[in-house]
Amino acid sequence: MSIAFDLTDELQFRTARSSGAGGQNVNKVETMVVAVWNIAASEKLTQTQKELIFQKLSHHINKKGELMLASQVYRTQLANKAEVIKKINRKVQAALIPKKPRIASKPTRLSVEKRINQKKNISQIKSGRKKIRKEDL
């Protein structure tokens, strides 16, 4: 189940000086783009979807309840803005995919036999380490 939507109109953007390559512009041009999305104020998601996002993306969410992601991959602000929009949409879509429940399976007969044989082998090894008393002879 793929939920396709675009959060661009609900995002706020901030810029900052980017680290890394950039030549002479690296200390002058603010190419890093930080996207901030207020999850609680979103009109595109239901309350249950918002709760799911809060659970799954908690490490990206600040105390104000805003999802924050940054991009500084490219040398231009416009390219970084496009990248951060893609990034935030991908993360939100991935968070909304429900987790499949684990179906427990039985161990195979061969694996059970292997485990029992290993236990017997280890038991024999350990019993071989015992000191022999004169009374047992």
C-alpha positions in Angstrom: 0.0 0.0 0.0 1.8 3.1 -1.2 0.5 6.5 -0.1 1.6 9.2 -2.5 1.4 12.7 -1.4 3.5 15.9 -1.4 4.1 17.9 1.7 5.9 20.8 0.0 3.1 23.4 0.7 3.3 22.5 4.5 7.1 22.8 4.8 9.0 25.8 6.0 12.6 26.2 4.8 15.7 27.6 6.4 19.1 28.0 5.0 22.6 27.9 6.5 26.2 27.8 5.4 27.0 24.3 4.2 30.2 22.4 5.1 32.3 20.6 2.6 33.1 21.4 -1.0 32.1 24.7 -2.5 35.3 26.5 -3.4 35.3 30.3 -2.9 31.5 30.3 -2.2 31.7 27.9 0.8 32.0 30.8 3.3 29.6 33.2 1.6 26.6 31.4 0.2 24.0 29.6 2.3 23.5 26.4 0.3 22.4 24.0 3.1 18.6 23.8 3.3 16.7 22.7 6.5 13.0 21.7 6.0 10.7 22.0 9.0 7.3 20.3 9.1 4.8 20.8 11.9 3.2 17.4 12.1 0.3 18.4 14.5 -0.7 21.3 12.2 -0.8 19.1 9.1 -4.1 19.0 7.2 -3.1 16.2 4.9 -2.9 13.4 7.5 -5.3 11.8 9.9 -4.7 11.7 13.6 -3.7 8.0 13.6 -1.2 8.7 10.8 0.3 11.6 12.8 0.7 9.3 15.8 2.4 6.7 13.7 4.8 9.3 12.4 5.5 10.5 15.9 6.4 6.9 16.9 8.5 5.9 14.0 10.4 9.2 13.3 10.8 10.3 16.9 14.6 10.8 16.5 14.0 13.5 13.8 11.3 15.3 15.8 12.1 18.2 18.1 10.2 19.1 21.3 7.9 21.4 19.4 6.6 18.4 17.4 8.4 19.4 14.2 10.0 17.0 11.8 13.4 18.5 10.7 15.6 17.3 7.9 18.5 18.9 6.2 20.4 18.6 2.9 23.8 19.9 2.0 24.7 17.4 -0.7 24.7 19.9 -3.6 26.4 23.2 -4.2 23.2 25.1 -5.0 20.4 26.0 -2.6 17.7 25.0 -5.2 19.1 21.5 -5.6 19.4 21.0 -1.9 15.8 22.2 -1.5 14.6 19.7 -4.0 16.6 17.0 -2.3 15.2 17.8 1.2 11.6 17.7 -0.1 12.2 14.3 -1.6 13.9 13.1 1.6 11.0 14.3 3.9 8.3 12.8 1.6 10.2 9.4 1.4 10.6 9.3 5.2 6.9 10.1 5.9 5.7 7.6 3.3 8.0 4.9 4.8 6.7 5.6 8.3 3.1 5.2 7.2 3.7 1.7 5.8 2.3 -0.8 8.4 4.7 -3.3 9.9 4.0 -6.9 8.9 3.2 -9.1 12.0 5.7 -11.9 12.6 4.3 -15.3 12.1 6.0 -17.8 14.5 7.3 -21.0 12.9 8.1 -24.4 14.3 11.7 -25.6 14.2 12.3 -28.4 11.7 12.9 -31.9 12.9 16.4 -31.8 11.6 17.2 -28.6 13.5 15.8 -30.2 16.7 17.9 -33.3 16.2 21.0 -31.2 15.6 20.5 -29.2 18.8 20.0 -32.4 20.9 23.1 -34.0 19.4 25.1 -30.9 20.1 23.9 -30.9 23.7 24.8 -34.6 24.1 28.3 -34.0 22.6 29.0 -31.1 24.9 27.8 -33.2 27.9 30.2 -36.0 27.0 33.1 -33.5 26.7 32.3 -32.0 30.1 31.9 -35.4 31.8 35.3 -36.4 30.4 36.8 -33.5 32.4 35.8 -34.9 35.8 38.5 -36.3 38.1 38.3 -40.0 38.6 38.1 -41.0 42.3 39.5 -44.2 43.7 36.1 -45.2 45.0 34.7 -45.2 41.5 37.3 -47.8 40.2 
